[in-house]
Amino acid sequence: MKVSAVDFGIQEALKQLGIRDINDGTSTGSNNFGSGDIIASYSPVDGTLIAKVKTTTAADYEKAMDTATNAFMSWKTKPAPLRGEIVRQFGEKLREHKEALGKLVSYEMGKSYQEGLGEVQEMIDICDFAVGLSRQLHGLTMHSERPGHRMYEQYHALGIVGIISAFNFPVAVWAWNTALAWICGDVCIWKPSEKAPLCGIACQNIIAEVLKENKLPEGISCLINGDYNVGELMTHDKRIPLVSATGSIRMGKIVAQTVAARLGKSLLELGGNNAIIVTPDADIKMTIIGAVFGAVGTAGQRCTSTRRLIIHESLYDKVKNTLVDAYKQLRIGNPLDENNHVGPLIDTDAVAMYKNALSKVVTEGGRLIVEGGVLSGKGYESGCYVKPAIAEANPDFEIVQHETFAPVLYLLKYSGSVENAIAIQNGVVQGLSSAIMTNNLREAELFLSVSGSDCGIANVNIGTSGAEIGGAFGGEKETGGGRESGSDAWKVYMRRQTNTINYTTELPLAQGIKFDL
């Protein structure tokens, strides 16, 4: 049965988040620079028009840059702990609006309500992390070779950080970047995905409230909306020393080349083709739970979604049959209904890619053991609901080497030692997340060693999906090499400076060079 958005409190959530004219008007947000063409946000849940948003023109962009530049001049001089206090207040506002923002994420993007709440919790967690970090932006002190000299390193704010985020995590990835950038003294300009613009407006409204309450300039956080043309304004702009971009490998290569051409810095978090290795010593129950959530969570639209399951031949049939049984229990439908496991894909273009992948794997010689398909009828009117599919395939299939942003899981068989499985896992251009299911200590340690996984994330006895804030998030190879969130990821948002102080009356030169006058 189709349930209207009203029944799930969507209209009330939009009102709470400051998004007005939800049916046919034009929605704008605080410090949202837009006077151009209008883009409409339709929910993949039921096909309903949620709201319309004005896009950013070149003139609007210049206003945003002026606003951000002026804000940076004062923001960078604030003590880091004070900047941390602002981020703390932002985290508190997110706690107040967690339910509303989680609903908007679910309704505009299509992930389950629980995942929407989890995404907002990630925002809260990174705020907490950043608050503590604001008192730990440390440098190093080292000994000089010259008597009476002291050397040390310190970090300074970069300036304006440009953020381009993807639809699948429409709020969390922005927060990963902004929370750290803000405590580092940077200001931010954000272009959210044109497929989820209202999530961007909601977040901007929340931080704008915090800035207003503290009598701080709005330009600390600026929002621009539109397609890739708007993103190109940032990537070409020499006034933006760092561009953080999340999206496809194709997009990332364009961003990297453009930013590098002006000798700027880019932080890239791109595609993943993530695998779980299942060895003879695996716990089958844990394997099935990790594989199913990894493959169907967010309808397979996570960069860390499990795409490949590399199973030892000795338990291949057992794992396969158990997976097929588990897939029979999946409930597909409105993601705001917490009884459902799987919501819709983001749009009909994603559905077309899903269908192409299923056709391609069969054409290449694979076999569908859970056939999948597009759902229609009552409750599925948006045309974006698909059945999660499982295919038996070979590692060298072209489609297996490719990342399909949909719930398609490829089963791959290996024989012999775990080294053979690791070679299959590493045999793709992507290098984001990886996992091994084993109770064998030697296998686990090998997987984590220099001869093991070549990914930025390597897990033992958990799946590929679901990262904690404390660790740096990102991947290698064509995943881009960027790191966001925890650990020392803050350093990318700052410039490093080496200082030498001479407290004597002499001026000796380094390396013993003589230059007497």
N, C-alpha and C positions, 0 to 999 in steps of 0.2 A: 504494500500500500504506500502510495506517495504521501509523504508528510510535508506540509508547507514549512517554509522557513520561519513563519510566525510562530508555529507550534514549538520550535526549538529556541525561541527568544532571540532570533537574529536581529530583528528590527530594534529591539531594546539594546542589544549589544552595540549596534552601529551608533545609536543615539548616545550611549555612554562614551563611545570613542570619538565623538565629535564629528561624525560623518553624517552630513545632512542630505536631503533630497534623494532618498535612497531608491526611488523608483524611476524617475525620469529627469531629474535635475542634474546640475553640475556640482560635483563635490570638490571642495578645495580644503586645504589644510593650512595650519599655521606655518608661515615661512615656506610655503609650497609655491615655487616660482613657475606659474603656468598661465599662459594667455593664448596658446596655440590651438591646434586641432583637438578635437575631443576623442578620447578613447573610452569605450564602454567596457565595464567589468561584468561579465556574465558568470554565474556560478556553474561549475561543472556538475554540481550536485543535482540541480533541477532545471538548469537552463535559464534561470531567472536573471533579468537585468538587475544588478545590485545598485550600481551608481555609475555616473560618468565623470571622467576626470579630464581636465585641460592639460595638454602637454606643454613642454617647455620649448620656447622658441630661442633662437640665437640671442635675441635681445634680453629675454628672461634669464638666460644663462649668464650673461654678463652682469646682470643685477645680482644674481646669486653669488658670483665670484667676488664682486665688490663687497657684498654683505659679509661673506666668509673671510675675506682678506682683512677687513676692518675688525672683525671679531677676534681674529687670531692675534692681532697686535696687543690686545689686552689679556686675552685668555692665556697666552703662553707665559705671561709674567706672574700668574697666580701660583702660589705654592702648590706643589703636587698633592699634598694631603687635602688642600681645599678643593682641588679638582676632583679628588676622590670622594669628597663629601657630596658633590653634585651628582656623581655617579651613584652614590648610595641612595640619595633621594629618588633618583630615576628608578632604581631597583624597587624602592618602596611603592612608587606609583604603579610599577608593573605588577606588584603583588595585588594592589587594589583592583587592577583591570585584568587580572589573569584570565578569569572566566570569559569575559567579553572578547578579549583579544584572541583567546584560544578558539572561540566560536567563529570569529571572523576568519582566522587562518583556515579552519576546517571548511567553512562554507565557500570562501573565495578560491582556495587551492584544491580542496577535495580530500585532504588526509583526514584520518579519523579524529574525532574530538579529543580522544585521549592523547593522540600524537600532537594535536594542536596545543593542548595544555602543556605537554612535554616541551614543545618548542619555546613557549613563553617561559617555562621554568629554566630552560637553557639561558635565556636572556637574564633572568634573575641571578642565576649562578655566576655568569660572567661578570655581572655587576659586583657581586660579592668578592669575586676573585680580584677584580680591578681595584676595589677599595683597599684591600690589603696591599696590593702591589704599589699603590700610590705612595707608600712609605718605604718602598724597597727598590726604587729605580737607581740601582747602584752602578758605580764605575769601578775602576781598578787603580791601585797605587803601586808603582814599581820603582826600583832603585835606578838612579841615573849613574852612568859611567863617569860623570863629571862631578868633582867635589863641590859641595854646597849647592847642589841642584836637586829639585824634586820633580818627579814625573807622575802624572796620573791621567786617567781617561774619564770623561764624563759624557753624558748624553743630553742632547737638546731636542726640543720639538722640531719636527720636520716642516710643518706648515699646514696646507690644505690636503687632506686625504680624500681621494675620490673612491667611492664604493659602488660597484656594479654587482647586484645580487640576482640570484635566480629564483624562479617561481616555487621550487620545491621546498625551500626553507625561506619563506618570504620575510621573516622577521629575525630569526636567530642569527643568521650569518651577518646581517647588518650589525647586530648588537655585539657579536664577537669582535668586530672591527672597531666600532665606535667606542665601546667601553674602554678598550685599551688605548685607542688614539686620544680620547679625551683626557685620560689621566696622564698621558705623555705630553699634553699641552697642545695637541693638534685640534683643528676644527675639521668638520666632515661635510662633504657633499655626496648625497646618496641618490643613485638612480635605481629604484627597485624594478623588478620585472614588470613589463607592461601587461603581463598576464595576472598580476596580483597587485595592482596599484593602490588599492584601498588599504591593504596592510601597511604600506609605506606611509600613507596619510595618517593612519591611526597612531603609528609609532611617533611620527613627527609631532602630532598633537600632544602626546604624552610628554615628550621631552621639552616641548615649547612651554608647557605649563610649569615645569621645574625651573627652566631658565627665567621665566617671568617672575616667579616667586622669589628668586634670588637676585633679581635686578641685573641679570647677565644678558649680553647681546644674543639675539636670536641666531645670528650667523654662526654660532658654535655648531649648529646642526641645520643643514639646508637640504631641501628635497627638490629633485627635478624628475619629471616624468616623461616617458616617451619610449620610442623604439631604439634600435642601434644607432640611429643618427644622433640622438641625444648623448648616448655613451661615447660616441666619437668626439664630441666636444671636449670631454674630459681627457680622453687618451691622447689627444693632440696638444693639450694645453700645458705649456711649460710652467705655468703657475701652480700646477699640481705635481709635487715631487713623487707622490706614491699613488698608484692606482691599484686597488684590490678588486679583483674580478673573479666571480664564481660563475661557471657555466660549462659549455661544451669545449672540447679540445679545439674545434675549429675556431670558435670565438676567442679562446685563450691565445691561440697563435697570432691572431690579428692584433689583439691587445698588446701582447708581448713585443711584437715587431714595431708597432707604432710607438709605444712608450720608450723602447730601447733606442729608437731612431733619434729621440730628443734627449737621450741619456738619463731618462727618468727611471724610477724603480717600479716594478710590478710585483704584486703578490697574487699568485694564481692558484686557484683550487678548481681543477677541471674534472674530466670524466674518470670514472672507475669501472673496471671490469673484474669485480671482486670474486674471489674463490674461497671455498671452504674445502680443505683436504680432510678426507675421512679415512683414517687408517684402521687396520685390523684391531687395534686396541681402543677404538673409540667407544664412548658411551652413546648407544644408539638413541636413547630417549633425549639426551641433551642435543644430539646432532639434529634430530628432527625439529625440535623447538627452535634452535638457532637458524636452521636453514629455512624453515617456513616463514618466520618473521622477517628474516633477511630478504627473502625473495618477494614477499607480498606486502610488507609494510610500506605505507605511503604508495600503494599500488605499484611497487617497483620503481618509484621515482626518486629514490635517494641516490646520491653519488656513491654511497657505501652499500647499496643494495647487493644482495648475493645473486650473482649472475651465473656462476659456474659451481657445480658440486663435483669434486674430483674424488671418486670413491674407489677403494681397493677392490679388486675383482672378487676377493673372498667373501665380502659382505655386500656386494653391489646389489644383488637381487633383493636382499632383505631391506636395505635402505630404500631402494626404489619402491617396493611394494608398500612399505610403511608411509612413505611420502604420498603416494597416490591415495591411500586411505585418509591421511591427514587433510589433503586438499578437498576431499569430499565433504569435510566438516566446515569449510570456509563459508561464511555468510557475506554476501556482496550487496551493498546498498547504501543508503544515505549515511554518510560518515558521522553525522550528528547523532544518529541512533547508535548507542554504545553496544547494542547487541551485534552489530556488524563488524566484521574484521577488515573488509576491503572496501574502499570508496572508489570514486571515478578517477580516470586519467584527467589531466588538466584540460584537454580540449580534443576536438575531433582530429586535429593533425597528429596528436600523440596516438590516437586510436589507429590511424592509418599506418604509422610506423610500427605499431604492435602487430597489425595484420601482415605487414610486409615481412617482419621477422619470422613469423610462423610459416609463411609461404616459403621464405628463403631457406630455412633449416630443412624443410622437406625436400626442396629442390636439390639441395646439396647432399642429400642421402640420409638425413636424420629421420627420426620417427617420433611423432607426438604421442606420448603416453597419457597426458592430460591435455586434451585438445584445445581448450580455450574457446574463444569466440566473443563476439560483441553481443551484449545483452540489450533487449528491447522490450517494450511493453510498459505496463504501469509501474511507475517508480524509476524507470530508466529513460525518461523522455529526452534527457540531455544528449543522449547518444555517446556518452563518455565512459560507460561502464563496460568492463571487459572481464572475462574469466581468467584467473591466473593459469598459466600453462606450463607444462614440463615437457622437455624434448630430450631424447637420447641423441647425442651428437659426438663428433670427433673434435679434438682440440684445434685442428687446423682449418675447420670450416671458417669461411670468411665471416659469416654472421656471428660465430662464437667469438671471433677476435674483435667484434664491434660491440659498442655499448648501446643496447636498446633500452630506452627509459620507459620500461613497462614491466609487468610481472611475468617475465619469461625466464625460466630456470633451465639451464643446460646440464644434463648428467653426463659426466665424462668418466670413463673407466681407466684405471691404471693397474699395472702389475709390478711385481718386484718390490724394491725398496722405496722408502719415502722420498729419496732423492729424485726418483722418476716423477712423483707427484709434484714436487717443488718445481721441477723443470717445466711441467705443464702449466703450473700456476704462473710462473714468471714469463711464460712465452707469449705475452701480450704487450702492447705498447703502453697500457695504462699501469699505474703503480700506486693505487690509493690504499685499499684495505684488503686484508687477507686473514685467514684463520686456519687453524688445524684442530681437529678433534682427535685426541689421543690421550691415553693414560700412560704412555711410554715416555719416560723422562728423557731418554736419548733423542727420540723423535722430536719432542717439544723443544729441547735445547738446540738441536740442529736447525729447526725451522726458524728460530730466533737468532741464529748465528749469521756471520757474514756470508756463509754458503747457503743460507736459507731464503726466506721471503725477501724480495726486492722492493717491497711496498713501504710506504710511510707509516702504515699501521699494520702490526702483526699480532694476532691474538691467539691464545691457547684456550681451548674449551669454552669459548664464547663465539658468537657469530661475527660477521663483518660489520654489522650495522649497530650504531649506538655508541657514541664516543663521549667521554667525560670531559668536563671543562678543564680539569687540571693538567691534562696532557696537550701538547701541541698537535693540532689537527692539520693534515695535509698529506700529499703523496709525491712520489718520484716519477721519473720518466715523463710521459706526456700528460700526466696529471698536473704537472706544472712546477712542482718543487716548493710551493709556498707553505707557510705554517701560520695558522691562526689559533686563537683561543689561549691555551695555557702555556706552562713552562716559561721559556724566555722569548715567546713570540712577540712580546712588547718591543723588542729591539728594532724590529723592522719599521716601527712607526717613529723612530727617532734617528737623529744623525749623531755619529760618534765623533768625539773631538779629543785629541791628545794634547795635553798641556805640560809645558816645562817651565818651572820657576827657578830663577837664579837668585839666591839670597846672599851672594857674596859681592865683593868689589872687583872681581876679576871676570873676564869673559873668555873662558876656555872653549874651544870648538870640539865637537864630537869627532870620534875616530882619531884624536890626537893631531888634527890638522893645525899647522902653524900659519898664522897670518898676522905678523907683527907690523906695526906702523911706527 
